[in-house]
Amino acid sequence: MAVPSYAPSFGSPAVGAPAQRDPFYRAKAEIQDTLKKLEESFERWEVAIRTSDTIGIVTQADATNNNVAEIEELLLDVEETIQIVEQDRARFNIDDVEINSRKNFVTSTKKRVDVIKNELRKDSENRKKGKKGKGRYDDISKANDEFIEGEAQAQDQIYADQEIHLDALQHTVGQLGEVSNAMRIELEEQNVMLDEINQEADETDGMLKGANKQITELLKHASKSGLTWAMVILGAILLLVIFMALSF
C-alpha cells in the first residue's frame, strides 16, 4: 500500500509536536474546509427544492456531489495514514488516545457525508421514478403548480371585474356627456332669450326717452289757457307708451 501524502514522515515523532507540523492536522483542516463548502452547497440545494428552482436543484446537486467526492478522497487518505501509524506505533510514537481521536473525526465526518448523500440519492430516485408526492421536489413542485394555477385564476377574475367596472364607467361617462350637451343647448337658448329681452328693453327705453322729450317740449310751449288740453294730450301719450311697452 502506498503511503498517503498526509502520513507523518518516518522518524518524526508526533506526540508533543505542534499541530501545524503534523500532516494529519493539515489534512483535517482541509477536510473541514471542504465540509463547510459541502454544507453550504447542500443548503442551497435545499432552498432550490423548496422554491422549485429546477436549474438550482441541478447545479447545487452537482456542486454538492463534487464536494462529497473530494471529502471522501481526503478521508480515504487520512484513513490509510491512520492504519499505517497504527501498525507501526513505535516508529511514529503516537498513543491510543490520539489514534482514537483521529478515528472519531473520520467516523463523524463520514456519517455527515452519508446523510447528505442519502438525501440527494432519495430525491433523485423519486424524481426519476415519477412518484408524485413521494419526494420533496415532487411535493413542492405540485404545490407550486397549484399556487400558480390559483394565482392565474385570481388574475383572470380581477381582469373580468375590471372589464365590468370599465364598462360601467364608460356608460357613466356617456351619460355625463349627454347631460353636458343638454346643459349647453339650454344655456345657448337662454342667451338668445336674454339678448331679445335686452333688445326690447333698449327699444322701450328709447321710446320712453322720446315721449319724455315730447312732453317737455309741450310744457315749454303750452300757455296757461291751454294747460288742461296739454295735460290731457300728455296723459294720452303716456298711456299709449305704457300700452306699447306692455305689448312687447
VOPAGU-2260 file (C-alpha; in pm, 1 decimal, decimal comma):
REM VOPAGU-2260
SITE   aa  ch    i         X         Y         Z
SITE  MET   A    0       0,0       0,0       0,0
SITE  ALA   A    1     133,0     340,4     -95,3
SITE  VAL   A    2     184,8     587,5     185,0
SITE  PRO   A    3     -65,6     877,3     155,2
SITE  SER   A    4      62,7    1229,0     132,0
SITE  TYR   A    5     -70,7    1303,4     478,5
SITE  ALA   A    6     125,1    1029,2     656,9
SITE  PRO   A    7     381,6    1157,1     909,7
SITE  SER   A    8     741,6    1132,5     797,4
SITE  PHE   A    9     935,3     835,8     932,8
SITE  GLY   A   10    1143,3     928,0    1231,1
SITE  SER   A   11     931,2    1235,6    1310,2
SITE  PRO   A   12     754,2    1190,3    1645,9
SITE  ALA   A   13     400,3    1324,4    1659,8
SITE  VAL   A   14     340,6    1334,3    2037,0
SITE  GLY   A   15     406,1    1679,0    2174,1
SITE  ALA   A   16     466,4    1825,9    1825,3
SITE  PRO   A   17     274,7    2143,4    1729,3
SITE  ALA   A   18     -46,2    2074,8    1540,4
SITE  GLN   A   19      61,8    2276,2    1237,3
SITE  ARG   A   20     364,1    2043,9    1192,3
SITE  ASP   A   21     155,7    1724,3    1199,5
SITE  PRO   A   22      33,5    1630,1     845,9
SITE  PHE   A   23    -287,6    1489,8     993,3
SITE  TYR   A   24    -398,0    1829,3    1113,7
SITE  ARG   A   25    -324,3    1980,4     776,9
SITE  ALA   A   26    -545,0    1712,3     621,1
SITE  LYS   A   27    -808,0    1765,9     891,5
SITE  ALA   A   28    -818,6    2141,2     820,6
SITE  GLU   A   29    -859,2    2073,6     450,0
SITE  ILE   A   30   -1141,0    1828,0     519,9
SITE  GLN   A   31   -1315,7    2079,3     745,9
SITE  ASP   A   32   -1291,8    2348,5     478,2
SITE  THR   A   33   -1436,8    2115,6     216,7
SITE  LEU   A   34   -1707,4    2004,0     460,5
SITE  LYS   A   35   -1806,5    2366,7     507,2
SITE  LYS   A   36   -1838,2    2405,6     130,2
SITE  LEU   A   37   -2040,9    2084,0     124,3
SITE  GLU   A   38   -2283,3    2213,6     388,2
SITE  GLU   A   39   -2324,5    2541,4     200,4
SITE  SER   A   40   -2395,3    2376,2    -134,5
SITE  PHE   A   41   -2633,6    2130,8      33,7
SITE  GLU   A   42   -2820,1    2419,4     197,8
SITE  ARG   A   43   -2852,8    2596,5    -138,3
SITE  TRP   A   44   -2981,3    2270,6    -286,7
SITE  GLU   A   45   -3248,9    2251,5     -15,3
SITE  VAL   A   46   -3350,6    2611,2     -87,6
SITE  ALA   A   47   -3380,5    2524,4    -457,7
SITE  ILE   A   48   -3600,3    2227,2    -362,1
SITE  ARG   A   49   -3830,3    2446,4    -152,1
SITE  THR   A   50   -3861,8    2710,4    -423,1
SITE  SER   A   51   -3894,3    2460,6    -711,2
SITE  ASP   A   52   -3589,2    2612,5    -879,0
SITE  THR   A   53   -3520,9    2339,1   -1136,3
SITE  ILE   A   54   -3190,4    2486,5   -1253,9
SITE  GLY   A   55   -3078,0    2547,5    -896,2
SITE  ILE   A   56   -3161,8    2188,6    -799,8
SITE  VAL   A   57   -2938,0    2050,4   -1074,4
SITE  THR   A   58   -2645,5    2290,2   -1028,3
SITE  GLN   A   59   -2640,2    2268,2    -649,6
SITE  ALA   A   60   -2675,3    1890,0    -659,3
SITE  ASP   A   61   -2369,1    1873,2    -887,0
SITE  ALA   A   62   -2174,0    2105,8    -657,2
SITE  THR   A   63   -2271,3    1901,1    -351,8
SITE  ASN   A   64   -2173,6    1572,9    -519,2
SITE  ASN   A   65   -1837,2    1721,5    -616,7
SITE  ASN   A   66   -1773,0    1827,5    -257,1
SITE  VAL   A   67   -1876,1    1481,5    -135,9
SITE  ALA   A   68   -1630,3    1317,3    -374,1
SITE  GLU   A   69   -1350,0    1549,7    -261,5
SITE  ILE   A   70   -1413,2    1481,1     108,2
SITE  GLU   A   71   -1433,3    1105,9      52,9
SITE  GLU   A   72   -1098,5    1112,3    -123,2
SITE  LEU   A   73    -943,0    1312,3     161,3
SITE  LEU   A   74   -1094,7    1080,2     421,0
SITE  LEU   A   75    -957,2     779,2     235,7
SITE  ASP   A   76    -605,3     925,5     253,3
SITE  VAL   A   77    -643,9    1001,7     623,8
SITE  GLU   A   78    -775,5     651,4     697,0
SITE  GLU   A   79    -474,9     496,7     521,7
SITE  THR   A   80    -247,6     724,0     722,6
SITE  ILE   A   81    -411,4     615,1    1048,2
SITE  GLN   A   82    -371,3     248,6     953,7
SITE  ILE   A   83      -2,3     296,1     876,2
SITE  VAL   A   84      59,4     474,8    1205,3
SITE  GLU   A   85    -141,9     217,8    1400,0
SITE  GLN   A   86      58,3     -71,6    1251,3
SITE  ASP   A   87     392,4      86,1    1340,9
SITE  ARG   A   88     337,3     279,6    1664,3
SITE  ALA   A   89     697,8     261,5    1772,6
SITE  ARG   A   90     816,4     442,7    1461,5
SITE  PHE   A   91     556,6     724,6    1482,4
SITE  ASN   A   92     530,9     743,7    1863,5
SITE  ILE   A   93     150,5     813,6    1870,4
SITE  ASP   A   94     -60,2     681,7    2160,9
SITE  ASP   A   95    -406,1     523,7    2157,0
SITE  VAL   A   96    -583,8     841,7    2263,5
SITE  GLU   A   97    -457,1    1031,3    1959,8
SITE  ILE   A   98    -532,4     744,9    1725,1
SITE  ASN   A   99    -889,9     709,5    1858,9
SITE  SER   A  100    -940,8    1086,6    1829,9
SITE  ARG   A  101    -841,4    1073,7    1464,1
SITE  LYS   A  102   -1064,8     772,7    1401,1
SITE  ASN   A  103   -1360,2     950,2    1565,1
SITE  PHE   A  104   -1306,3    1253,1    1341,9
SITE  VAL   A  105   -1310,9    1034,0    1032,8
SITE  THR   A  106   -1620,5     845,0    1152,5
SITE  SER   A  107   -1825,8    1155,6    1237,7
SITE  THR   A  108   -1731,8    1321,7     908,3
SITE  LYS   A  109   -1829,9    1011,0     709,0
SITE  LYS   A  110   -2166,9     996,0     887,7
SITE  ARG   A  111   -2247,9    1353,9     794,8
SITE  VAL   A  112   -2140,1    1296,7     436,2
SITE  ASP   A  113   -2353,7     980,3     417,7
SITE  VAL   A  114   -2661,6    1171,8     539,2
SITE  ILE   A  115   -2620,4    1430,2     263,6
SITE  LYS   A  116   -2554,7    1161,1       1,3
SITE  ASN   A  117   -2872,4     975,8     102,3
SITE  GLU   A  118   -3081,8    1293,2      75,9
SITE  LEU   A  119   -2954,0    1355,8    -274,8
SITE  ARG   A  120   -2996,0     994,1    -377,1
SITE  LYS   A  121   -3354,9     959,8    -247,2
SITE  ASP   A  122   -3472,0    1276,7    -412,7
SITE  SER   A  123   -3304,5    1184,1    -740,1
SITE  GLU   A  124   -3462,2     836,9    -739,1
SITE  ASN   A  125   -3807,5     970,0    -659,7
SITE  ARG   A  126   -3792,1    1221,1    -942,7
SITE  LYS   A  127   -3665,7     960,2   -1188,6
SITE  LYS   A  128   -3945,6     720,2   -1097,0
SITE  GLY   A  129   -4202,4     997,7   -1121,6
SITE  LYS   A  130   -4363,8     912,4    -788,0
SITE  LYS   A  131   -4570,5    1217,5    -719,0
SITE  GLY   A  132   -4590,5    1304,6    -354,7
SITE  LYS   A  133   -4303,2    1075,2    -258,7
SITE  GLY   A  134   -4016,1    1324,5    -284,9
SITE  ARG   A  135   -3976,9    1673,0    -151,4
SITE  TYR   A  136   -3922,8    1803,2    -503,4
SITE  ASP   A  137   -4246,9    1647,8    -626,9
SITE  ASP   A  138   -4447,1    1777,6    -329,6
SITE  ILE   A  139   -4312,1    2127,5    -369,9
SITE  SER   A  140   -4349,7    2117,6    -747,3
SITE  LYS   A  141   -4712,7    2010,9    -715,7
SITE  ALA   A  142   -4781,3    2279,3    -457,1
SITE  ASN   A  143   -4610,3    2534,2    -677,7
SITE  ASP   A  144   -4820,6    2433,4    -978,6
SITE  GLU   A  145   -5138,0    2460,9    -770,9
SITE  PHE   A  146   -5031,1    2801,2    -643,4
SITE  ILE   A  147   -4957,1    2925,8    -995,6
SITE  GLU   A  148   -5290,3    2793,9   -1121,6
SITE  GLY   A  149   -5474,1    2961,4    -833,9
SITE  GLU   A  150   -5295,2    3289,2    -897,4
SITE  ALA   A  151   -5380,2    3269,5   -1267,6
SITE  GLN   A  152   -5748,7    3216,0   -1188,1
SITE  ALA   A  153   -5742,7    3505,7    -943,7
SITE  GLN   A  154   -5583,9    3728,9   -1206,7
SITE  ASP   A  155   -5847,7    3627,0   -1461,1
SITE  GLN   A  156   -6121,7    3716,3   -1213,0
SITE  ILE   A  157   -5957,9    4052,8   -1145,2
SITE  TYR   A  158   -5941,4    4124,9   -1517,7
SITE  ALA   A  159   -6309,0    4029,0   -1556,6
SITE  ASP   A  160   -6408,9    4258,1   -1268,6
SITE  GLN   A  161   -6205,5    4539,2   -1419,4
SITE  GLU   A  162   -6383,0    4495,9   -1752,7
SITE  ILE   A  163   -6719,8    4524,5   -1576,2
SITE  HIS   A  164   -6609,3    4838,8   -1391,9
SITE  LEU   A  165   -6472,2    4988,9   -1712,5
SITE  ASP   A  166   -6799,5    4923,6   -1895,9
SITE  ALA   A  167   -6995,0    5088,1   -1612,4
SITE  LEU   A  168   -6754,9    5381,2   -1611,7
SITE  GLN   A  169   -6787,7    5420,0   -1988,3
SITE  HIS   A  170   -7167,0    5421,0   -1958,1
SITE  THR   A  171   -7149,6    5684,8   -1682,2
SITE  VAL   A  172   -6915,9    5899,8   -1889,7
SITE  GLY   A  173   -7156,9    5874,5   -2181,9
SITE  GLN   A  174   -7446,9    5988,1   -1962,8
SITE  LEU   A  175   -7242,7    6279,6   -1831,6
SITE  GLY   A  176   -7166,1    6378,6   -2190,4
SITE  GLU   A  177   -7535,5    6379,5   -2276,3
SITE  VAL   A  178   -7617,9    6590,4   -1969,1
SITE  SER   A  179   -7338,6    6831,0   -2055,3
SITE  ASN   A  180   -7464,4    6866,7   -2411,8
SITE  ALA   A  181   -7821,4    6930,7   -2290,5
SITE  MET   A  182   -7694,3    7198,5   -2049,2
SITE  ARG   A  183   -7500,6    7363,0   -2332,4
SITE  ILE   A  184   -7809,0    7378,5   -2552,6
SITE  GLU   A  185   -8016,7    7518,7   -2265,5
SITE  LEU   A  186   -7758,5    7788,1   -2196,0
SITE  GLU   A  187   -7749,3    7885,2   -2563,2
SITE  GLU   A  188   -8128,8    7918,6   -2571,1
SITE  GLN   A  189   -8125,9    8127,4   -2254,2
SITE  ASN   A  190   -7856,6    8351,7   -2401,4
SITE  VAL   A  191   -8077,1    8410,5   -2708,4
SITE  MET   A  192   -8372,4    8497,0   -2483,0
SITE  LEU   A  193   -8156,7    8735,8   -2279,3
SITE  ASP   A  194   -8039,7    8905,3   -2598,4
SITE  GLU   A  195   -8403,2    8952,8   -2710,4
SITE  ILE   A  196   -8502,7    9092,4   -2370,5
SITE  ASN   A  197   -8210,1    9332,5   -2373,3
SITE  GLN   A  198   -8302,8    9448,5   -2723,2
SITE  GLU   A  199   -8667,4    9505,8   -2624,9
SITE  ALA   A  200   -8557,5    9691,9   -2311,7
SITE  ASP   A  201   -8336,3    9916,6   -2521,2
SITE  GLU   A  202   -8625,0    9988,9   -2760,6
SITE  THR   A  203   -8862,7   10063,4   -2472,0
SITE  ASP   A  204   -8606,3   10287,7   -2308,6
SITE  GLY   A  205   -8570,8   10480,2   -2636,6
SITE  MET   A  206   -8946,2   10521,9   -2668,4
SITE  LEU   A  207   -8973,1   10648,1   -2308,5
SITE  LYS   A  208   -8694,7   10895,8   -2367,3
SITE  GLY   A  209   -8867,2   11019,9   -2685,9
SITE  ALA   A  210   -9200,5   11057,0   -2508,3
SITE  ASN   A  211   -9036,4   11241,0   -2219,9
SITE  LYS   A  212   -8873,1   11479,2   -2467,8
SITE  GLN   A  213   -9206,3   11548,6   -2638,3
SITE  ILE   A  214   -9374,8   11617,5   -2305,0
SITE  THR   A  215   -9100,8   11860,5   -2214,3
SITE  GLU   A  216   -9139,6   12044,7   -2542,0
SITE  LEU   A  217   -9513,6   12069,6   -2498,4
SITE  LEU   A  218   -9476,8   12205,9   -2148,5
SITE  LYS   A  219   -9246,4   12476,3   -2274,7
SITE  HIS   A  220   -9485,2   12597,7   -2546,4
SITE  ALA   A  221   -9816,3   12549,3   -2364,0
SITE  SER   A  222   -9998,8   12860,8   -2243,8
SITE  LYS   A  223  -10186,0   12888,5   -1924,6
SITE  SER   A  224  -10519,1   12862,5   -2103,3
SITE  GLY   A  225  -10409,7   12550,4   -2291,0
SITE  LEU   A  226  -10259,9   12375,9   -1994,7
SITE  THR   A  227  -10556,5   12148,6   -1943,2
SITE  TRP   A  228  -10556,0   12029,7   -2302,5
SITE  ALA   A  229  -10183,8   11980,5   -2284,8
SITE  MET   A  230  -10217,4   11758,6   -1978,7
SITE  VAL   A  231  -10488,6   11554,1   -2147,7
SITE  ILE   A  232  -10274,8   11505,7   -2453,8
SITE  LEU   A  233   -9973,3   11416,1   -2242,9
SITE  GLY   A  234  -10176,9   11166,7   -2044,5
SITE  ALA   A  235  -10294,7   11005,9   -2364,2
SITE  ILE   A  236   -9939,6   10988,8   -2494,7
SITE  LEU   A  237   -9821,6   10833,5   -2165,7
SITE  LEU   A  238  -10095,4   10571,7   -2174,0
SITE  LEU   A  239  -10003,9   10492,6   -2533,5
SITE  VAL   A  240   -9635,7   10446,2   -2441,5
SITE  ILE   A  241   -9722,2   10221,8   -2145,3
SITE  PHE   A  242   -9956,4   10016,7   -2364,0
SITE  MET   A  243   -9687,3    9972,6   -2626,7
SITE  ALA   A  244   -9431,0    9875,6   -2363,2
SITE  LEU   A  245   -9663,2    9612,7   -2216,3
SITE  SER   A  246   -9747,7    9473,9   -2558,1
SITE  PHE   A  247   -9377,2    9375,1   -2611,0
